[in-house]
Amino acid sequence: MGEPAWLLSTYRTERDRDGRLIIRAASPLGPILGCAIPTAFGALVTLTFKAAGASALLVLFAVLVIGVLAFNGSRTWICANGAIQVAHSLAGARLRTGIKHPAASVVLRREIWRRDLGSTDTVYVAAKDARRVKVLSVHNWIERESRVASGGMGSLARSGPVVTSAPSPLRPWANETLLPAVSEAVSELTELLQQELAVPLIFECERLGAKPRGR
């Protein structure tokens, strides 16, 4: 096994014994603690006022949210021989591995939110069977604040860590000029995937994209 390397997005990469590139999602520990600690405090307060029902609802909500964050944070992408697989792993142990998708291209897509409130930059791997494997989404908020979503899924109330700001978060480019307009976290992973899979890079832009969840 190769030594893990940290990307700007806080994703981790390493090589397995077969030389395959393993990309692991950002750790969900921060968002999990951010959910668990206030919930525990709120549950204690409601119990103090003998509101056991409200306390139980708070705990149930926290369990659901923590489960989603942990699931997203367990995502792993395996790249080898021009193909990509999505897996889930916990503490280094592989829990489940999906089917192998032969890669046709890497797609860098920008969605500009309504009323120019921000944008979402997403990195996909387009497979030859017309499916798309989503690897990373970064949300560029007002005033160029850029945050990376957890585990390649949607953002949960800005739960991701802050990354380098996108230089031009509202530019509607759908060509090679989009690459220098995204955050360094996005361009780093885009170039890594393109190099590893040896496929073309495609650019897309949608001006009327919806705002991400949690906004």
Buried (B, 14 or more C-beta within 10 A) or exposed (E): EEEEEEBBBBBBBBBEEEEBBBBBBBBBEBBBEBBBEEBEEBBEEBBEEEBEEBBEEBBEEBEEBBEBBBBBBBBBBBBBEEBBBBBBBEEEEEEEEEEBBBBBBBBBBBBBBEEEEBBBBBBBBBBEEEEBBBBBBBBBBEEBBBBBBBBBBBBBEBBBBEBBBBBBBBBBBBEEEBBEBBBBBBBBBBBBBBEBBEBEBBBBBBBEBEBBEEE
